[in-house]
């Protein structure tokens, strides 16, 4: 769970904690599962939408249209995280089922 109360799924590729030569406990949990899901999803969104972007605007604008509505890469990022959140919710539901 992130500091903002969003289920981030925990670390995507956790590394166990270790003690460095100075005796300090170290560990690196890497990116969250939520970030990993969103990163994979946005590549699919980009492939889907880049064709629209190139054909709608000739590839000259950061904004393009999807179903006649303005759409930006910020919208694509938000969509990616919304899908990632749905994936985490489905995962949690499946894990809690008897």
N, C-alpha and C positions, 0 to 999 in steps of 0.2 A: 504494500500500500504506500503510495507516495505521500509526501507531506501535505498535498492539497486534497487528500482523501480519495484520489482516483486509484482504482485497482490497476496497478501497473504489471501485474503478473509475476513480479519478482525479477531476478536477473535472468537474462536469456542464456548466457553462457557463463555460469558462475565458476569462480576459481576459489579453491579453499584458502582460508587464512593461513598465513605462515609467519614465522618469527624471522626477522631479518638479522644480519650479523650484529647490529647494534642492540638487539633484544626487543625491538619494537614489533608489535603485532601489526601485520599488514594483510591486506586482502583487496582484491579488485573484483567487483561483481559485474562490471561491464554494463552494457546497455540493458534496459528493462525489456521484458518480453513484449510489452505494449509498443515500445519504440521499434523493436525488431519487426513485429507484425506490420506496423504503419509504414516502415521503410520498404517492406516487400510489397505492400498494397499500392503505395504511391507509384512504384515502377509500372504496375499494371495500369493504373489510372493514366499515367503519362503516355503509355503506349496507345491506350484507347483514345485519349484526348489530343495527343500530338497530331494525329491525322486530321482531326477537326480543326485544330489550331492552324496547321499548314494550309488546309484547304479554305478555311473561312477568312483568314487574314493574310494569306500569303507569307506567313511566318514572320511578320514584321511587328508584332505587338505582343506584350506579355499577357494581355487579356484576350479572350476569345469567347465564343458563344457555344453553349450546349443547350439544345432545345430552345433556341432563340433567347436565352438569358445570358447575361454577362457572367463570365467564369474566369477565375484567376488561379494561379498556382497556389495562392493562399487558400482558396476554396478547395483545391485538390488535397492540400495538406490536412485541412479540417475534415474532409471526407475520409481520408486515410485513417485518422485517429478515431473517427466515429465507427468505422468498420472494425478497427482493432479493438475498441471497447466492446463491441458486440461479440467479437470472437472470444474475448476474455470472459464475458458474461455467460456465453454458451459453455465455455470450458468449466467455469465454476459450477454451473447448474449440473453439468454431467458428472462432475466430481462429487457433488452432494447427493446425487440420486442413489437410492439403495441398490 
